[in-house]
Amino acid sequence: MAEYPANDFTIRPIGRVESPLASTADAPRQGDEGAPEAYLILNSDVLAGLEGIAVGDVIIVLTWLHQADRSILRVHPRDDLSRSEQGVFNTRSSSRPNPIGLHRVRVLGIDGLRVRVSDLEAIDGTPIVDLKPVLGSIEER
Amino acid sequence: MAEYPANDFTIRPIGRVESPLASTADAPRQGDEGAPEAYLILNSDVLAGLEGIAVGDVIIVLTWLHQADRSILRVHPRDDLSRSEQGVFNTRSSSRPNPIGLHRVRVLGIDGLRVRVSDLEAIDGTPIVDLKPVLGSIEER
């Protein structure tokens, strides 16, 4: 059976995370499991893209989990060996073919290219790929 | 000020969308604004990653919006010229430096590498980058 032509695409990071979390061993599994405040350090060439983001907003940060193993397709959820292996697409494991992290955070402060956010489990130096607003109800869009 | 070294990363799609939506002109702006059912056609080499996904699950599909203009940093929200321009990171516009789409859908059927889903506004042929479960409460993880 013919497969879709395997066109690849290039991610060019728009910034990086600055965090007290030095390694994944220090990091909680999800942002709401005790993750610290952190800074999003954006590149100067994307400054115009931040316009309209305000303190108090809840946003989705997309990262590239640069330490992930992209060859893994099955994992024990939360590294718990008592749980049966699952396909990575049924887990939030960082191990997956395209290791994009999704992080829901609140904006605590904005100073030019430095955005302070709550509850980010990504480690120091993690490349940032995109920022998106959380969608409100249809009437609010 | 020194910028983060611009390491790029390569997205290798894991499949593509099969949809009655032939072009973005036909597509609603968001999945919950009248988007049709569609199929996720996964590549055979990621089959093991699907294990555990079941009919009825709500999942997040990440796509690469391959027709997007990556050079745009400011847009009128929803192409409504009566609204002031915003930074793309404060909108869900497909125009953005790394055009990754986030789509929340329900799994309606699974047949090997073909996954039928609800409410997908991505057009026919859109590359699929990742699938993730929606996170439940902390107790359910």
Contacts between the chains, C-beta under 8 A, distances in Angstrom:
chain1	res1	chain2	res2	distance
A	1	B	44	7.7
A	3	B	43	5.6
A	3	B	44	6.9
A	4	B	13	6.9
A	4	B	15	6.6
A	4	B	16	4.5
A	4	B	41	7.0
A	4	B	43	6.9
A	4	B	127	7.5
A	6	B	12	6.8
A	6	B	13	6.9
A	6	B	43	8.0
A	7	B	13	7.0
A	7	B	66	7.9
A	7	B	127	7.0
A	8	B	10	5.2
A	8	B	11	6.2
A	8	B	12	5.4
A	8	B	13	7.6
A	9	B	10	7.4
A	9	B	11	4.3
A	9	B	13	7.6
A	9	B	64	5.2
A	9	B	66	7.4
A	9	B	127	7.2
A	10	B	8	5.2
A	10	B	9	7.4
A	10	B	10	6.2
A	10	B	11	7.4
A	11	B	8	6.3
A	11	B	9	4.3
A	11	B	10	7.4
A	11	B	11	5.9
A	11	B	98	5.4
A	12	B	6	6.7
A	12	B	8	5.4
A	12	B	97	6.4
A	12	B	98	6.7
A	13	B	4	6.9
A	13	B	6	6.9
A	13	B	7	6.9
A	13	B	8	7.6
A	13	B	9	7.6
A	14	B	97	5.5
A	14	B	98	7.0
A	15	B	4	6.6
A	16	B	4	4.4
A	29	B	141	7.6
A	30	B	135	6.6
A	30	B	138	7.8
A	30	B	141	7.5
A	32	B	138	6.6
A	33	B	138	6.5
A	41	B	4	7.0
A	43	B	3	5.6
A	43	B	4	6.8
A	43	B	6	8.0
A	44	B	1	7.9
A	44	B	3	6.9
A	46	B	73	6.4
A	46	B	89	7.7
A	46	B	97	6.2
A	48	B	73	4.1
A	48	B	74	5.4
A	48	B	87	5.9
A	49	B	73	4.3
A	49	B	74	7.2
A	49	B	87	4.2
A	49	B	88	4.8
A	49	B	89	4.6
A	49	B	96	7.2
A	49	B	97	7.3
A	50	B	87	4.8
A	50	B	89	5.7
A	50	B	90	7.4
A	51	B	74	6.4
A	51	B	85	7.4
A	51	B	86	5.9
A	51	B	87	3.6
A	51	B	90	6.7
A	52	B	86	4.0
A	52	B	87	5.4
A	52	B	90	3.7
A	52	B	91	7.9
A	53	B	87	6.7
A	53	B	89	6.3
A	53	B	90	5.0
A	57	B	90	8.0
A	59	B	89	7.8
A	60	B	102	7.2
A	62	B	98	7.5
A	62	B	100	6.0
A	64	B	9	5.2
A	66	B	7	7.9
A	66	B	9	7.5
A	73	B	46	6.4
A	73	B	48	4.1
A	73	B	49	4.3
A	74	B	48	5.4
A	74	B	49	7.2
A	74	B	51	6.4
A	77	B	141	7.7
A	78	B	141	6.6
A	85	B	51	7.4
A	86	B	51	5.8
A	86	B	52	4.0
A	87	B	48	5.9
A	87	B	49	4.2
A	87	B	50	4.9
A	87	B	51	3.6
A	87	B	52	5.4
A	87	B	53	6.7
A	88	B	49	4.8
A	89	B	46	7.7
A	89	B	49	4.6
A	89	B	50	5.7
A	89	B	53	6.3
A	89	B	59	7.8
A	89	B	130	7.2
A	89	B	131	3.9
A	89	B	132	7.0
A	90	B	50	7.4
A	90	B	51	6.7
A	90	B	52	3.7
A	90	B	53	5.0
A	90	B	133	5.8
A	91	B	52	7.9
A	91	B	133	6.9
A	92	B	132	6.1
A	92	B	133	6.8
A	92	B	135	6.6
A	96	B	49	7.1
A	96	B	130	6.2
A	97	B	12	6.4
A	97	B	14	5.5
A	97	B	46	6.2
A	97	B	49	7.3
A	97	B	130	7.4
A	98	B	11	5.4
A	98	B	12	6.7
A	98	B	14	7.0
A	98	B	62	7.5
A	98	B	129	4.8
A	98	B	130	5.0
A	100	B	62	6.0
A	100	B	100	6.8
A	100	B	129	6.7
A	100	B	130	5.6
A	102	B	60	7.2
A	102	B	102	7.6
A	102	B	132	6.7
A	127	B	4	7.5
A	127	B	7	6.9
A	127	B	9	7.3
A	129	B	98	4.8
A	129	B	100	6.7
A	130	B	89	7.2
A	130	B	96	6.2
A	130	B	97	7.3
A	130	B	98	5.0
A	130	B	100	5.6
A	131	B	89	3.9
A	132	B	89	6.9
A	132	B	92	6.1
A	132	B	102	6.7
A	133	B	90	5.7
A	133	B	91	6.9
A	133	B	92	6.9
A	135	B	30	6.6
A	135	B	92	6.7
A	138	B	30	7.8
A	138	B	32	6.6
A	138	B	33	6.5
A	141	B	29	7.7
A	141	B	30	7.5
A	141	B	77	7.7
A	141	B	78	6.6
